[in-house]
Structure formats: C-alpha cells, structure tokens
Amino acid sequence: MNKISLSDLTPITFLQTFIIELMHASEQLGTEQSQQLIENIALTAGRFFEEVYRSSGKDNKKKPLNKGKRRFFPPRQATPLTLKA
C-alpha cells in the first residue's frame, strides 16, 4: 500500500483503499463467506449513513430516504435471472 498522510486522505481515496482491501479479504474466503462479509458491511454502512443523514438536520427527519436526485447511481433496468442446473 502506498504511504499517504492522514491529511491527504479524501473520501474517494478512503473508499478506493477500502474496496481494494475488501477484494483482498474476499479472495481469501469462500464464495458464501465472501457474500456474507459484503452483506454485513453494506447493512452496517447503510444504518450508519441513515443515522448520520437523519441527525444532520431537522428537515431530514421528515424526508424519506429514497426521495430526491440520484447523482451517482442511475436507475437500473431489471434483468431476468437464469438459474444454471
């Protein structure tokens, strides 16, 4: 890992580093364990982000989380699942 000072750390570099380390960890786990790890991280992060969002302002407590502009993730089209026998 490259040496970086804490003052140089940005949200983007943090997320990039986090994802790379998660990929390394999931390579060492089996498929099922890897999926559980990612799911646990996503659920924990989701609860944290919701908590921060709701506590960041009185107006946010009244707004549903799924309303508003989507800046980073455009809506996806559903694709049918195919099961392999």
PyMOL Python script that loads the backbone (N, CA, C, O; Angstrom):
from pymol import cmd

cmd.read_pdbstr("""\
ATOM      1  N   MET A   1       0.838  -1.169   0.000  1.00  0.00           N
ATOM      2  CA  MET A   1       0.000   0.000   0.000  1.00  0.00           C
ATOM      3  C   MET A   1       0.890   1.240   0.000  1.00  0.00           C
ATOM      4  O   MET A   1       1.916   1.273   0.678  1.00  0.00           O
ATOM      5  N   ASN A   2       0.497   2.249  -0.754  1.00  0.00           N
ATOM      6  CA  ASN A   2       1.258   3.488  -0.789  1.00  0.00           C
ATOM      7  C   ASN A   2       1.139   4.212   0.539  1.00  0.00           C
ATOM      8  O   ASN A   2       0.114   4.134   1.216  1.00  0.00           O
ATOM      9  N   LYS A   3       2.207   4.920   0.905  1.00  0.00           N
ATOM     10  CA  LYS A   3       2.152   5.710   2.131  1.00  0.00           C
ATOM     11  C   LYS A   3       1.428   7.011   1.823  1.00  0.00           C
ATOM     12  O   LYS A   3       1.763   7.711   0.867  1.00  0.00           O
ATOM     13  N   ILE A   4       0.441   7.323   2.635  1.00  0.00           N
ATOM     14  CA  ILE A   4      -0.334   8.541   2.468  1.00  0.00           C
ATOM     15  C   ILE A   4      -0.578   9.112   3.854  1.00  0.00           C
ATOM     16  O   ILE A   4      -0.883   8.380   4.795  1.00  0.00           O
ATOM     17  N   SER A   5      -0.443  10.415   3.969  1.00  0.00           N
ATOM     18  CA  SER A   5      -0.672  11.008   5.284  1.00  0.00           C
ATOM     19  C   SER A   5      -2.174  11.173   5.497  1.00  0.00           C
ATOM     20  O   SER A   5      -2.950  11.239   4.544  1.00  0.00           O
ATOM     21  N   LEU A   6      -2.558  11.238   6.747  1.00  0.00           N
ATOM     22  CA  LEU A   6      -3.977  11.364   7.074  1.00  0.00           C
ATOM     23  C   LEU A   6      -4.568  12.643   6.500  1.00  0.00           C
ATOM     24  O   LEU A   6      -5.740  12.669   6.126  1.00  0.00           O
ATOM     25  N   SER A   7      -3.776  13.696   6.427  1.00  0.00           N
ATOM     26  CA  SER A   7      -4.288  14.961   5.890  1.00  0.00           C
ATOM     27  C   SER A   7      -4.555  14.874   4.390  1.00  0.00           C
ATOM     28  O   SER A   7      -5.321  15.676   3.856  1.00  0.00           O
ATOM     29  N   ASP A   8      -3.935  13.915   3.703  1.00  0.00           N
ATOM     30  CA  ASP A   8      -4.161  13.736   2.266  1.00  0.00           C
ATOM     31  C   ASP A   8      -5.336  12.807   1.967  1.00  0.00           C
ATOM     32  O   ASP A   8      -5.746  12.669   0.815  1.00  0.00           O
ATOM     33  N   LEU A   9      -5.865  12.185   2.986  1.00  0.00           N
ATOM     34  CA  LEU A   9      -6.938  11.216   2.788  1.00  0.00           C
ATOM     35  C   LEU A   9      -8.236  11.928   2.418  1.00  0.00           C
ATOM     36  O   LEU A   9      -8.691  12.823   3.129  1.00  0.00           O
ATOM     37  N   THR A  10      -8.810  11.526   1.322  1.00  0.00           N
ATOM     38  CA  THR A  10     -10.094  12.074   0.882  1.00  0.00           C
ATOM     39  C   THR A  10     -11.121  10.951   0.927  1.00  0.00           C
ATOM     40  O   THR A  10     -10.751   9.781   1.029  1.00  0.00           O
ATOM     41  N   PRO A  11     -12.400  11.285   0.853  1.00  0.00           N
ATOM     42  CA  PRO A  11     -13.405  10.216   0.811  1.00  0.00           C
ATOM     43  C   PRO A  11     -13.175   9.249  -0.346  1.00  0.00           C
ATOM     44  O   PRO A  11     -13.406   8.048  -0.207  1.00  0.00           O
ATOM     45  N   ILE A  12     -12.728   9.759  -1.471  1.00  0.00           N
ATOM     46  CA  ILE A  12     -12.506   8.895  -2.639  1.00  0.00           C
ATOM     47  C   ILE A  12     -11.343   7.941  -2.397  1.00  0.00           C
ATOM     48  O   ILE A  12     -11.459   6.747  -2.674  1.00  0.00           O
ATOM     49  N   THR A  13     -10.218   8.453  -1.882  1.00  0.00           N
ATOM     50  CA  THR A  13      -9.088   7.555  -1.630  1.00  0.00           C
ATOM     51  C   THR A  13      -9.405   6.566  -0.520  1.00  0.00           C
ATOM     52  O   THR A  13      -8.941   5.426  -0.554  1.00  0.00           O
ATOM     53  N   PHE A  14     -10.191   6.991   0.464  1.00  0.00           N
ATOM     54  CA  PHE A  14     -10.601   6.058   1.511  1.00  0.00           C
ATOM     55  C   PHE A  14     -11.421   4.920   0.915  1.00  0.00           C
ATOM     56  O   PHE A  14     -11.155   3.750   1.192  1.00  0.00           O
ATOM     57  N   LEU A  15     -12.419   5.259   0.097  1.00  0.00           N
ATOM     58  CA  LEU A  15     -13.266   4.221  -0.499  1.00  0.00           C
ATOM     59  C   LEU A  15     -12.476   3.322  -1.439  1.00  0.00           C
ATOM     60  O   LEU A  15     -12.697   2.111  -1.464  1.00  0.00           O
ATOM     61  N   GLN A  16     -11.563   3.894  -2.210  1.00  0.00           N
ATOM     62  CA  GLN A  16     -10.737   3.074  -3.098  1.00  0.00           C
ATOM     63  C   GLN A  16      -9.912   2.075  -2.294  1.00  0.00           C
ATOM     64  O   GLN A  16      -9.845   0.895  -2.636  1.00  0.00           O
ATOM     65  N   THR A  17      -9.289   2.552  -1.232  1.00  0.00           N
ATOM     66  CA  THR A  17      -8.485   1.677  -0.383  1.00  0.00           C
ATOM     67  C   THR A  17      -9.349   0.619   0.280  1.00  0.00           C
ATOM     68  O   THR A  17      -8.966  -0.548   0.350  1.00  0.00           O
ATOM     69  N   PHE A  18     -10.514   1.027   0.766  1.00  0.00           N
ATOM     70  CA  PHE A  18     -11.433   0.104   1.424  1.00  0.00           C
ATOM     71  C   PHE A  18     -11.862  -1.007   0.472  1.00  0.00           C
ATOM     72  O   PHE A  18     -11.871  -2.179   0.849  1.00  0.00           O
ATOM     73  N   ILE A  19     -12.212  -0.650  -0.743  1.00  0.00           N
ATOM     74  CA  ILE A  19     -12.669  -1.641  -1.724  1.00  0.00           C
ATOM     75  C   ILE A  19     -11.537  -2.591  -2.101  1.00  0.00           C
ATOM     76  O   ILE A  19     -11.756  -3.796  -2.226  1.00  0.00           O
ATOM     77  N   ILE A  20     -10.338  -2.063  -2.283  1.00  0.00           N
ATOM     78  CA  ILE A  20      -9.196  -2.926  -2.610  1.00  0.00           C
ATOM     79  C   ILE A  20      -8.938  -3.923  -1.485  1.00  0.00           C
ATOM     80  O   ILE A  20      -8.723  -5.108  -1.741  1.00  0.00           O
ATOM     81  N   GLU A  21      -8.960  -3.447  -0.243  1.00  0.00           N
ATOM     82  CA  GLU A  21      -8.735  -4.341   0.894  1.00  0.00           C
ATOM     83  C   GLU A  21      -9.863  -5.357   1.027  1.00  0.00           C
ATOM     84  O   GLU A  21      -9.613  -6.506   1.391  1.00  0.00           O
ATOM     85  N   LEU A  22     -11.093  -4.956   0.741  1.00  0.00           N
ATOM     86  CA  LEU A  22     -12.222  -5.881   0.769  1.00  0.00           C
ATOM     87  C   LEU A  22     -12.059  -6.958  -0.302  1.00  0.00           C
ATOM     88  O   LEU A  22     -12.378  -8.123  -0.066  1.00  0.00           O
ATOM     89  N   MET A  23     -11.566  -6.572  -1.471  1.00  0.00           N
ATOM     90  CA  MET A  23     -11.325  -7.552  -2.530  1.00  0.00           C
ATOM     91  C   MET A  23     -10.267  -8.559  -2.094  1.00  0.00           C
ATOM     92  O   MET A  23     -10.415  -9.758  -2.334  1.00  0.00           O
ATOM     93  N   HIS A  24      -9.200  -8.080  -1.455  1.00  0.00           N
ATOM     94  CA  HIS A  24      -8.157  -8.989  -0.966  1.00  0.00           C
ATOM     95  C   HIS A  24      -8.728  -9.949   0.079  1.00  0.00           C
ATOM     96  O   HIS A  24      -8.429 -11.143   0.060  1.00  0.00           O
ATOM     97  N   ALA A  25      -9.545  -9.427   0.983  1.00  0.00           N
ATOM     98  CA  ALA A  25     -10.132 -10.273   2.029  1.00  0.00           C
ATOM     99  C   ALA A  25     -11.073 -11.304   1.425  1.00  0.00           C
ATOM    100  O   ALA A  25     -11.064 -12.463   1.838  1.00  0.00           O
ATOM    101  N   SER A  26     -11.889 -10.897   0.448  1.00  0.00           N
ATOM    102  CA  SER A  26     -12.854 -11.832  -0.123  1.00  0.00           C
ATOM    103  C   SER A  26     -12.181 -12.899  -0.975  1.00  0.00           C
ATOM    104  O   SER A  26     -12.739 -13.982  -1.150  1.00  0.00           O
ATOM    105  N   GLU A  27     -10.992 -12.619  -1.508  1.00  0.00           N
ATOM    106  CA  GLU A  27     -10.246 -13.638  -2.253  1.00  0.00           C
ATOM    107  C   GLU A  27      -9.820 -14.783  -1.341  1.00  0.00           C
ATOM    108  O   GLU A  27      -9.674 -15.919  -1.792  1.00  0.00           O
ATOM    109  N   GLN A  28      -9.622 -14.487  -0.069  1.00  0.00           N
ATOM    110  CA  GLN A  28      -9.178 -15.496   0.883  1.00  0.00           C
ATOM    111  C   GLN A  28     -10.343 -16.287   1.473  1.00  0.00           C
ATOM    112  O   GLN A  28     -10.128 -17.310   2.123  1.00  0.00           O
ATOM    113  N   LEU A  29     -11.558 -15.830   1.257  1.00  0.00           N
ATOM    114  CA  LEU A  29     -12.742 -16.504   1.791  1.00  0.00           C
ATOM    115  C   LEU A  29     -13.415 -17.310   0.694  1.00  0.00           C
ATOM    116  O   LEU A  29     -13.134 -17.121  -0.490  1.00  0.00           O
ATOM    117  N   GLY A  30     -14.293 -18.198   1.086  1.00  0.00           N
ATOM    118  CA  GLY A  30     -15.120 -18.901   0.123  1.00  0.00           C
ATOM    119  C   GLY A  30     -16.205 -17.976  -0.392  1.00  0.00           C
ATOM    120  O   GLY A  30     -16.399 -16.883   0.140  1.00  0.00           O
ATOM    121  N   THR A  31     -16.908 -18.409  -1.419  1.00  0.00           N
ATOM    122  CA  THR A  31     -17.941 -17.583  -2.031  1.00  0.00           C
ATOM    123  C   THR A  31     -19.021 -17.187  -1.036  1.00  0.00           C
ATOM    124  O   THR A  31     -19.392 -16.016  -0.960  1.00  0.00           O
ATOM    125  N   GLU A  32     -19.523 -18.141  -0.280  1.00  0.00           N
ATOM    126  CA  GLU A  32     -20.600 -17.850   0.667  1.00  0.00           C
ATOM    127  C   GLU A  32     -20.129 -16.899   1.764  1.00  0.00           C
ATOM    128  O   GLU A  32     -20.836 -15.955   2.114  1.00  0.00           O
ATOM    129  N   GLN A  33     -18.941 -17.144   2.304  1.00  0.00           N
ATOM    130  CA  GLN A  33     -18.409 -16.268   3.350  1.00  0.00           C
ATOM    131  C   GLN A  33     -18.146 -14.866   2.810  1.00  0.00           C
ATOM    132  O   GLN A  33     -18.366 -13.874   3.505  1.00  0.00           O
ATOM    133  N   SER A  34     -17.680 -14.792   1.581  1.00  0.00           N
ATOM    134  CA  SER A  34     -17.413 -13.501   0.956  1.00  0.00           C
ATOM    135  C   SER A  34     -18.706 -12.709   0.789  1.00  0.00           C
ATOM    136  O   SER A  34     -18.742 -11.509   1.061  1.00  0.00           O
ATOM    137  N   GLN A  35     -19.761 -13.376   0.344  1.00  0.00           N
ATOM    138  CA  GLN A  35     -21.052 -12.707   0.184  1.00  0.00           C
ATOM    139  C   GLN A  35     -21.594 -12.235   1.524  1.00  0.00           C
ATOM    140  O   GLN A  35     -22.152 -11.141   1.612  1.00  0.00           O
ATOM    141  N   GLN A  36     -21.438 -13.043   2.567  1.00  0.00           N
ATOM    142  CA  GLN A  36     -21.897 -12.650   3.900  1.00  0.00           C
ATOM    143  C   GLN A  36     -21.116 -11.445   4.412  1.00  0.00           C
ATOM    144  O   GLN A  36     -21.698 -10.543   5.016  1.00  0.00           O
ATOM    145  N   LEU A  37     -19.810 -11.419   4.177  1.00  0.00           N
ATOM    146  CA  LEU A  37     -18.983 -10.294   4.599  1.00  0.00           C
ATOM    147  C   LEU A  37     -19.448  -9.003   3.932  1.00  0.00           C
ATOM    148  O   LEU A  37     -19.628  -7.985   4.599  1.00  0.00           O
ATOM    149  N   ILE A  38     -19.639  -9.047   2.628  1.00  0.00           N
ATOM    150  CA  ILE A  38     -20.069  -7.865   1.884  1.00  0.00           C
ATOM    151  C   ILE A  38     -21.456  -7.424   2.340  1.00  0.00           C
ATOM    152  O   ILE A  38     -21.704  -6.228   2.495  1.00  0.00           O
ATOM    153  N   GLU A  39     -22.363  -8.378   2.556  1.00  0.00           N
ATOM    154  CA  GLU A  39     -23.706  -8.039   3.023  1.00  0.00           C
ATOM    155  C   GLU A  39     -23.663  -7.388   4.401  1.00  0.00           C
ATOM    156  O   GLU A  39     -24.355  -6.398   4.638  1.00  0.00           O
ATOM    157  N   ASN A  40     -22.859  -7.931   5.310  1.00  0.00           N
ATOM    158  CA  ASN A  40     -22.740  -7.346   6.652  1.00  0.00           C
ATOM    159  C   ASN A  40     -22.195  -5.924   6.597  1.00  0.00           C
ATOM    160  O   ASN A  40     -22.687  -5.041   7.299  1.00  0.00           O
ATOM    161  N   ILE A  41     -21.187  -5.700   5.770  1.00  0.00           N
ATOM    162  CA  ILE A  41     -20.615  -4.357   5.634  1.00  0.00           C
ATOM    163  C   ILE A  41     -21.654  -3.399   5.059  1.00  0.00           C
ATOM    164  O   ILE A  41     -21.794  -2.274   5.539  1.00  0.00           O
ATOM    165  N   ALA A  42     -22.376  -3.836   4.040  1.00  0.00           N
ATOM    166  CA  ALA A  42     -23.384  -2.973   3.423  1.00  0.00           C
ATOM    167  C   ALA A  42     -24.497  -2.615   4.401  1.00  0.00           C
ATOM    168  O   ALA A  42     -24.924  -1.462   4.458  1.00  0.00           O
ATOM    169  N   LEU A  43     -24.972  -3.596   5.171  1.00  0.00           N
ATOM    170  CA  LEU A  43     -26.036  -3.319   6.135  1.00  0.00           C
ATOM    171  C   LEU A  43     -25.560  -2.379   7.232  1.00  0.00           C
ATOM    172  O   LEU A  43     -26.281  -1.461   7.621  1.00  0.00           O
ATOM    173  N   THR A  44     -24.366  -2.600   7.724  1.00  0.00           N
ATOM    174  CA  THR A  44     -23.819  -1.736   8.769  1.00  0.00           C
ATOM    175  C   THR A  44     -23.615  -0.319   8.247  1.00  0.00           C
ATOM    176  O   THR A  44     -23.977   0.653   8.910  1.00  0.00           O
ATOM    177  N   ALA A  45     -23.039  -0.208   7.065  1.00  0.00           N
ATOM    178  CA  ALA A  45     -22.813   1.116   6.481  1.00  0.00           C
ATOM    179  C   ALA A  45     -24.138   1.815   6.207  1.00  0.00           C
ATOM    180  O   ALA A  45     -24.264   3.019   6.432  1.00  0.00           O
ATOM    181  N   GLY A  46     -25.124   1.068   5.722  1.00  0.00           N
ATOM    182  CA  GLY A  46     -26.432   1.656   5.447  1.00  0.00           C
ATOM    183  C   GLY A  46     -27.069   2.239   6.691  1.00  0.00           C
ATOM    184  O   GLY A  46     -27.615   3.342   6.660  1.00  0.00           O
ATOM    185  N   ARG A  47     -27.000   1.498   7.788  1.00  0.00           N
ATOM    186  CA  ARG A  47     -27.557   2.004   9.051  1.00  0.00           C
ATOM    187  C   ARG A  47     -26.809   3.253   9.502  1.00  0.00           C
ATOM    188  O   ARG A  47     -27.417   4.213   9.975  1.00  0.00           O
ATOM    189  N   PHE A  48     -25.493   3.235   9.355  1.00  0.00           N
ATOM    190  CA  PHE A  48     -24.683   4.386   9.751  1.00  0.00           C
ATOM    191  C   PHE A  48     -25.040   5.613   8.917  1.00  0.00           C
ATOM    192  O   PHE A  48     -25.255   6.694   9.465  1.00  0.00           O
ATOM    193  N   PHE A  49     -25.104   5.452   7.590  1.00  0.00           N
ATOM    194  CA  PHE A  49     -25.420   6.584   6.726  1.00  0.00           C
ATOM    195  C   PHE A  49     -26.817   7.129   7.010  1.00  0.00           C
ATOM    196  O   PHE A  49     -27.029   8.342   6.989  1.00  0.00           O
ATOM    197  N   GLU A  50     -27.768   6.236   7.276  1.00  0.00           N
ATOM    198  CA  GLU A  50     -29.118   6.690   7.607  1.00  0.00           C
ATOM    199  C   GLU A  50     -29.112   7.487   8.905  1.00  0.00           C
ATOM    200  O   GLU A  50     -29.758   8.530   9.003  1.00  0.00           O
ATOM    201  N   GLU A  51     -28.384   6.992   9.895  1.00  0.00           N
ATOM    202  CA  GLU A  51     -28.298   7.682  11.186  1.00  0.00           C
ATOM    203  C   GLU A  51     -27.699   9.079  11.013  1.00  0.00           C
ATOM    204  O   GLU A  51     -28.218  10.053  11.559  1.00  0.00           O
ATOM    205  N   VAL A  52     -26.620   9.174  10.262  1.00  0.00           N
ATOM    206  CA  VAL A  52     -25.969  10.465  10.029  1.00  0.00           C
ATOM    207  C   VAL A  52     -26.896  11.388   9.255  1.00  0.00           C
ATOM    208  O   VAL A  52     -27.011  12.570   9.580  1.00  0.00           O
ATOM    209  N   TYR A  53     -27.561  10.856   8.232  1.00  0.00           N
ATOM    210  CA  TYR A  53     -28.476  11.658   7.423  1.00  0.00           C
ATOM    211  C   TYR A  53     -29.589  12.237   8.283  1.00  0.00           C
ATOM    212  O   TYR A  53     -29.889  13.429   8.206  1.00  0.00           O
ATOM    213  N   ARG A  54     -30.195  11.395   9.098  1.00  0.00           N
ATOM    214  CA  ARG A  54     -31.320  11.843   9.915  1.00  0.00           C
ATOM    215  C   ARG A  54     -30.887  12.805  11.021  1.00  0.00           C
ATOM    216  O   ARG A  54     -31.664  13.674  11.418  1.00  0.00           O
ATOM    217  N   SER A  55     -29.674  12.664  11.516  1.00  0.00           N
ATOM    218  CA  SER A  55     -29.222  13.540  12.595  1.00  0.00           C
ATOM    219  C   SER A  55     -28.564  14.821  12.076  1.00  0.00           C
ATOM    220  O   SER A  55     -28.235  15.707  12.864  1.00  0.00           O
ATOM    221  N   SER A  56     -28.370  14.925  10.755  1.00  0.00           N
ATOM    222  CA  SER A  56     -27.664  16.085  10.210  1.00  0.00           C
ATOM    223  C   SER A  56     -28.529  17.329  10.108  1.00  0.00           C
ATOM    224  O   SER A  56     -28.008  18.423   9.892  1.00  0.00           O
ATOM    225  N   GLY A  57     -29.821  17.187  10.258  1.00  0.00           N
ATOM    226  CA  GLY A  57     -30.687  18.362  10.199  1.00  0.00           C
ATOM    227  C   GLY A  57     -32.113  17.992  10.496  1.00  0.00           C
ATOM    228  O   GLY A  57     -32.547  16.869  10.237  1.00  0.00           O
ATOM    229  N   LYS A  58     -32.849  18.953  11.048  1.00  0.00           N
ATOM    230  CA  LYS A  58     -34.230  18.655  11.437  1.00  0.00           C
ATOM    231  C   LYS A  58     -35.114  18.358  10.232  1.00  0.00           C
ATOM    232  O   LYS A  58     -36.060  17.579  10.346  1.00  0.00           O
ATOM    233  N   ASP A  59     -34.827  18.964   9.079  1.00  0.00           N
ATOM    234  CA  ASP A  59     -35.636  18.710   7.886  1.00  0.00           C
ATOM    235  C   ASP A  59     -35.455  17.291   7.369  1.00  0.00           C
ATOM    236  O   ASP A  59     -36.375  16.729   6.774  1.00  0.00           O
ATOM    237  N   ASN A  60     -34.286  16.706   7.587  1.00  0.00           N
ATOM    238  CA  ASN A  60     -34.012  15.359   7.094  1.00  0.00           C
ATOM    239  C   ASN A  60     -34.831  14.302   7.811  1.00  0.00           C
ATOM    240  O   ASN A  60     -35.080  13.234   7.252  1.00  0.00           O
ATOM    241  N   LYS A  61     -35.257  14.576   9.040  1.00  0.00           N
ATOM    242  CA  LYS A  61     -36.028  13.590   9.795  1.00  0.00           C
ATOM    243  C   LYS A  61     -37.391  13.351   9.170  1.00  0.00           C
ATOM    244  O   LYS A  61     -37.993  12.295   9.362  1.00  0.00           O
ATOM    245  N   LYS A  62     -37.874  14.328   8.425  1.00  0.00           N
ATOM    246  CA  LYS A  62     -39.199  14.214   7.817  1.00  0.00           C
ATOM    247  C   LYS A  62     -39.141  13.636   6.408  1.00  0.00           C
ATOM    248  O   LYS A  62     -40.146  13.137   5.901  1.00  0.00           O
ATOM    249  N   LYS A  63     -37.986  13.699   5.779  1.00  0.00           N
ATOM    250  CA  LYS A  63     -37.862  13.248   4.395  1.00  0.00           C
ATOM    251  C   LYS A  63     -37.623  11.749   4.331  1.00  0.00           C
ATOM    252  O   LYS A  63     -36.813  11.217   5.090  1.00  0.00           O
ATOM    253  N   PRO A  64     -38.323  11.060   3.429  1.00  0.00           N
ATOM    254  CA  PRO A  64     -37.986   9.650   3.214  1.00  0.00           C
ATOM    255  C   PRO A  64     -36.615   9.571   2.534  1.00  0.00           C
ATOM    256  O   PRO A  64     -36.243  10.457   1.765  1.00  0.00           O
ATOM    257  N   LEU A  65     -35.885   8.523   2.819  1.00  0.00           N
ATOM    258  CA  LEU A  65     -34.529   8.397   2.293  1.00  0.00           C
ATOM    259  C   LEU A  65     -34.486   8.134   0.797  1.00  0.00           C
ATOM    260  O   LEU A  65     -33.485   8.440   0.149  1.00  0.00           O
ATOM    261  N   ASN A  66     -35.547   7.576   0.238  1.00  0.00           N
ATOM    262  CA  ASN A  66     -35.497   7.196  -1.174  1.00  0.00           C
ATOM    263  C   ASN A  66     -35.966   8.304  -2.108  1.00  0.00           C
ATOM    264  O   ASN A  66     -36.100   8.064  -3.308  1.00  0.00           O
ATOM    265  N   LYS A  67     -36.216   9.489  -1.610  1.00  0.00           N
ATOM    266  CA  LYS A  67     -36.642  10.599  -2.462  1.00  0.00           C
ATOM    267  C   LYS A  67     -35.452  11.489  -2.781  1.00  0.00           C
ATOM    268  O   LYS A  67     -34.467  11.527  -2.043  1.00  0.00           O
ATOM    269  N   GLY A  68     -35.562  12.197  -3.886  1.00  0.00           N
ATOM    270  CA  GLY A  68     -34.510  13.144  -4.238  1.00  0.00           C
ATOM    271  C   GLY A  68     -33.740  12.688  -5.459  1.00  0.00           C
ATOM    272  O   GLY A  68     -34.005  11.631  -6.032  1.00  0.00           O
ATOM    273  N   LYS A  69     -32.788  13.505  -5.839  1.00  0.00           N
ATOM    274  CA  LYS A  69     -31.984  13.220  -7.030  1.00  0.00           C
ATOM    275  C   LYS A  69     -30.991  12.108  -6.758  1.00  0.00           C
ATOM    276  O   LYS A  69     -30.425  12.003  -5.670  1.00  0.00           O
ATOM    277  N   ARG A  70     -30.797  11.293  -7.758  1.00  0.00           N
ATOM    278  CA  ARG A  70     -29.753  10.271  -7.708  1.00  0.00           C
ATOM    279  C   ARG A  70     -28.592  10.801  -8.519  1.00  0.00           C
ATOM    280  O   ARG A  70     -28.687  10.930  -9.740  1.00  0.00           O
ATOM    281  N   ARG A  71     -27.519  11.103  -7.861  1.00  0.00           N
ATOM    282  CA  ARG A  71     -26.387  11.694  -8.563  1.00  0.00           C
ATOM    283  C   ARG A  71     -25.423  10.656  -9.112  1.00  0.00           C
ATOM    284  O   ARG A  71     -24.868  10.820 -10.198  1.00  0.00           O
ATOM    285  N   PHE A  72     -25.230   9.586  -8.351  1.00  0.00           N
ATOM    286  CA  PHE A  72     -24.156   8.672  -8.703  1.00  0.00           C
ATOM    287  C   PHE A  72     -24.637   7.357  -9.298  1.00  0.00           C
ATOM    288  O   PHE A  72     -23.913   6.727 -10.068  1.00  0.00           O
ATOM    289  N   PHE A  73     -25.838   6.938  -8.955  1.00  0.00           N
ATOM    290  CA  PHE A  73     -26.308   5.632  -9.386  1.00  0.00           C
ATOM    291  C   PHE A  73     -27.589   5.783 -10.190  1.00  0.00           C
ATOM    292  O   PHE A  73     -28.664   5.917  -9.605  1.00  0.00           O
ATOM    293  N   PRO A  74     -27.504   5.764 -11.512  1.00  0.00           N
ATOM    294  CA  PRO A  74     -28.724   5.864 -12.309  1.00  0.00           C
ATOM    295  C   PRO A  74     -29.580   4.619 -12.120  1.00  0.00           C
ATOM    296  O   PRO A  74     -29.053   3.548 -11.821  1.00  0.00           O
ATOM    297  N   PRO A  75     -30.901   4.748 -12.290  1.00  0.00           N
ATOM    298  CA  PRO A  75     -31.769   3.570 -12.127  1.00  0.00           C
ATOM    299  C   PRO A  75     -31.368   2.475 -13.103  1.00  0.00           C
ATOM    300  O   PRO A  75     -31.005   2.742 -14.249  1.00  0.00           O
ATOM    301  N   ARG A  76     -31.441   1.250 -12.633  1.00  0.00           N
ATOM    302  CA  ARG A  76     -31.096   0.104 -13.477  1.00  0.00           C
ATOM    303  C   ARG A  76     -32.358  -0.560 -13.996  1.00  0.00           C
ATOM    304  O   ARG A  76     -33.414  -0.520 -13.364  1.00  0.00           O
ATOM    305  N   GLN A  77     -32.221  -1.166 -15.151  1.00  0.00           N
ATOM    306  CA  GLN A  77     -33.294  -1.986 -15.693  1.00  0.00           C
ATOM    307  C   GLN A  77     -33.159  -3.369 -15.081  1.00  0.00           C
ATOM    308  O   GLN A  77     -32.053  -3.897 -14.968  1.00  0.00           O
ATOM    309  N   ALA A  78     -34.262  -3.947 -14.693  1.00  0.00           N
ATOM    310  CA  ALA A  78     -34.229  -5.295 -14.126  1.00  0.00           C
ATOM    311  C   ALA A  78     -33.883  -6.291 -15.226  1.00  0.00           C
ATOM    312  O   ALA A  78     -34.409  -6.209 -16.336  1.00  0.00           O
ATOM    313  N   THR A  79     -33.009  -7.220 -14.916  1.00  0.00           N
ATOM    314  CA  THR A  79     -32.664  -8.266 -15.869  1.00  0.00           C
ATOM    315  C   THR A  79     -33.135  -9.597 -15.311  1.00  0.00           C
ATOM    316  O   THR A  79     -32.974  -9.861 -14.120  1.00  0.00           O
ATOM    317  N   PRO A  80     -33.715 -10.435 -16.156  1.00  0.00           N
ATOM    318  CA  PRO A  80     -34.207 -11.720 -15.660  1.00  0.00           C
ATOM    319  C   PRO A  80     -33.057 -12.606 -15.191  1.00  0.00           C
ATOM    320  O   PRO A  80     -31.979 -12.619 -15.786  1.00  0.00           O
ATOM    321  N   LEU A  81     -33.306 -13.331 -14.130  1.00  0.00           N
ATOM    322  CA  LEU A  81     -32.310 -14.258 -13.606  1.00  0.00           C
ATOM    323  C   LEU A  81     -32.414 -15.588 -14.330  1.00  0.00           C
ATOM    324  O   LEU A  81     -33.511 -16.060 -14.625  1.00  0.00           O
ATOM    325  N   THR A  82     -31.280 -16.183 -14.610  1.00  0.00           N
ATOM    326  CA  THR A  82     -31.269 -17.523 -15.186  1.00  0.00           C
ATOM    327  C   THR A  82     -30.525 -18.427 -14.227  1.00  0.00           C
ATOM    328  O   THR A  82     -29.414 -18.116 -13.797  1.00  0.00           O
ATOM    329  N   LEU A  83     -31.130 -19.525 -13.902  1.00  0.00           N
ATOM    330  CA  LEU A  83     -30.530 -20.477 -12.982  1.00  0.00           C
ATOM    331  C   LEU A  83     -29.848 -21.579 -13.771  1.00  0.00           C
ATOM    332  O   LEU A  83     -30.406 -22.112 -14.729  1.00  0.00           O
ATOM    333  N   LYS A  84     -28.639 -21.914 -13.358  1.00  0.00           N
ATOM    334  CA  LYS A  84     -27.916 -22.999 -14.019  1.00  0.00           C
ATOM    335  C   LYS A  84     -28.213 -24.292 -13.297  1.00  0.00           C
ATOM    336  O   LYS A  84     -28.184 -24.352 -12.067  1.00  0.00           O
ATOM    337  N   ALA A  85     -28.496 -25.311 -14.055  1.00  0.00           N
ATOM    338  CA  ALA A  85     -28.803 -26.614 -13.457  1.00  0.00           C
ATOM    339  C   ALA A  85     -27.557 -27.393 -13.159  1.00  0.00           C
ATOM    340  O   ALA A  85     -27.635 -28.512 -12.652  1.00  0.00           O
TER     341      ALA A  85
END
""", "prot")
cmd.dss("prot")
cmd.show_as("cartoon", "prot")
cmd.util.cbc("prot")
cmd.orient("prot")
